[in-house]
Amino acid sequence: MILVTGGAGYIGSHTVVELLNENYDVVILDNFVNSSPSVIDKIELITNKKIKFYEGNVLDRKVLNEIFNDNEVSDVIHFAGLKSVSESLIKPYDYYNNNVTGTLTLVNEMVLNNVNNLIFSSSATVYGKPQEIPLTESCHIGETTNPYGTSKFVAEKMLTDISSANLKFNVTLLRYFNPVGAHPSGMIGESPKGIPNNLVPYLTKVARGQLECLSVFGSDYPTKDGTGIRDFIHVMDLAMGHVAALRNRKPERNLNIYNLGTGKGYTVLELINAFERITGVKVNYRLSDRRDGDIAECWSDPSLARNELGWEASRSLDDMLRDVWNWENTKSNY
Ligand code: WQD
C-alpha cells in the first residue's frame, strides 16, 4: 500500500488518480490546509475506486503510527507541505516547521515502523539562481532565495544524510519544475486559496474576470522577448513521474534524484499568447517591474529520468492550457 501525504492537494490528488489507475492501493493523509475533503470524492468519481484517508498533519506522530499500524504501507510519497514563495517570506517558522520538521517526523516514524521507501516532493527552487541552463541533477543547489526554497533544500540535505547513514532507507528526490494544468475530466485541478502567486492560476482568474489585470513581472530579462522563461510541465505528466519512480527504484543506490520537467522553456508572453490562441479569450495584462527573488530562466535537462525511470513528459503547453481552462470552466459544476 502507498501512503500519500498531501494526497488531496494539487499534485498529490493527480498522483493518487494515476496510482489507482495503475492498481496500487492508496491511503491518504491530509490536513486540508490547502485542499478540501471534496477532492477525495472527486478522485473516487474519476477512478471509480474507494480511498482510505486520514485527516491530520505529518507532525502528528500519533496519526502516523495509527496509519502504519492499520495498513501494510510499503512506500510513502510525501507531498504534504506549504508551497507559497511569497507566504514563506511572511511566515518562515510555519514553512520550516511543516516542511522540515514535518519531513523529519515522518521519516522517524517510517523507520520505527520498518517502512523504508520514501519519494519526496522537491522543487527546482533548490537550484536557486542557475549557474548553467538547462539544469541537470548535478547542478549546484542551495543558493535559495526564500524560506520555501530553503525548506526544500534543507529537507533534501536531511534525507541525503539519513540515506547515507541508513542503507536500508531508500530516498527518491523529485525536483518539479513549473506544474500546470489539470486532469482532463475537469474534476480536479489547482485551486489555491486566496490570491494566486503563480502565473497560470492568476492568469485564469484574470481571463474569467475575477481579477482585473495580470502583471507580467519583468520585460527586461535577457530572453527572446524580455520576459521570464520557465519549464512548464503538465500535472498529469508529473503524476506519472511518481508512478515511474515507484516502479523503477534503483536498488543499487538508496538515494536517487530526478528532475521532472519537459526540457523546454517558454516565456511568460509565449504562455499568454498560447492561452489566448487556445481559448479565444483575451488576457488583460501589463508589463511590470521584476518580482523580487525571480530568476530570468529556469528549465530542466530531464534525460536522467528518461534513461533511468523510462519516464518523459508527453503533454504540450497547449495541452496544459486547454486542460486548465477546462478545469476553470468545469469545477463549479461539482
Ligand atoms: C513563473 C513566471 C514570474 C506570476 C514557483 C516556485 C516553484 C514552484 C512553482 C512549488 C515567472 C512570472 C508569475 C504573475 C508573472 N512552486 N509571473 N506574473 O516563481 O517560477 O516558481 O512556483 O513547488 O517552487 O518557486 O512560478 O508561476 O510564480 O512564476 O509574470 O502574476 O511567471 O515572474 O517568470 P516560479 P510562478
Residues whose N, C-alpha, C, O or C-beta is under 5 A from the ligand:
A	BS01	WQD	K83 V85 S123 T125 F177 N178 N197 N198 L199 V200 Y202 S215 V216 F217 G228 I229 R230 V268 D294 I295
